[in-house]
Amino acid sequence: MCEKGKRCQKPEQLKGKPRDCSPEQVKECHGDVKKHPCTSRKTAK
């Protein structure tokens, strides 16, 4: 899906692929969101 740094909004905090982020990592990076914005196909940097 996403390559490291290509679609991630916080590539400096990415340890693998955005879809592998734990709920805690998502909350730390993006706050309280329903879906991880970095795994959306529309999200591009």
N, C-alpha and C positions, 0 to 999 in steps of 0.2 A: 504494500500500500504506500506508505510515506517513507521516503528515504530520509536519513538523519539530516536535519537542517533544511530540507527542501520545503516542507509545508509546516514545520513546527514554528509556533509563535515564540517559543522560548528555547531555541536550540542549545543555549549554554547550559540548560538544566536537563536536557534529554540524555537518557542513559541507554536507550535502545530505540524502539520504534514508538511513535506516539500512541498507537493502539495498545501498547503494552504498559502504559502508565497506570499506576494504581490510583484508586479514587483519592487517596491522600495527596499524591503528586499532582493530580488534576486540580484539586482544591487549592494547593499551595501556589500553583502557577496562574490559575484562572478564577479563583474564588468559587462561590457557590453557583455552579452552572449545571444544567440538566444533562447536557452532552458535552463531550470533550471537543472543543472547537478545532483542535489540531488534527482530528481524524475525519473532519468533513472534507469531501472532495472539492468543495468550493473554496476552502481556505488555502490561500497561496501567499507566499511572501515575495 
